[in-house]
Amino acid sequence: MLASLRIYLLKLDQKKAFAKTKRSKALIGIDQAKSIGILYMVGDEKDYIVATNLFGGLQQMKKEVRTLGFIDLQDLPHYCYPRLSFDYISKPTMNWYKKPHGDKIRDFMNKDFDILLNLDTTQNPSLTYVYALSKAKFKIGIESPINKEFSDLMISTKSTVDLPNLFEYMINYIKMFTEKK
């Protein structure tokens, strides 16, 4: 009952804030993008390592990259201490109904990324909140009724897909839609 109330209040807050959010939508190719944001779940150290590798690959392409991971713990594990361009939503950065807050989270939402990749396959309400209110120009996420209103492009997967493959799907679809024939 309490969990349902929390989700209801978070969605109500999100809906009100989303109605006030202004952003400039644009179809931007991966080669043209200067800044890229990544949202993802941190289930364990493996997820963190995968996100670090994706981050590194984009940086080699000379992109400004920032990540925001969700970890449902009070204290961040040793492998997740915040560093430049890696921030986290954790229990201390959420209010009682799981609304993420804090300067770093607000900065992430207000950053007008050229591309925002939502790699969250769990539809975590706190990450969805950030995704919905992001001012990114081009938002890409998993196909779902929840993401429909907030996404510019949704990726449909028939089965469970891991982070590296989902990332590759997203990059390939961006290229398909933005490359000139």
Secondary structure, 3 states (H helix, E strand, C coil): CHHHHHHHHHHHHHHHHHHHCCCCCCCCCCCCCCEEEEEEECCCHHHHHHHHHHHHHHHHCCCEEEEEEECCCCCCCHHHCCECCEEEECHHHECCCCCECCHHHHHHHHCCCCEEEECCCCCCHHHHHHHHHCCCCEEEEECCHHHHCCCCEEECCCCCCCHHHHHHHHHHHHHHHHCCC
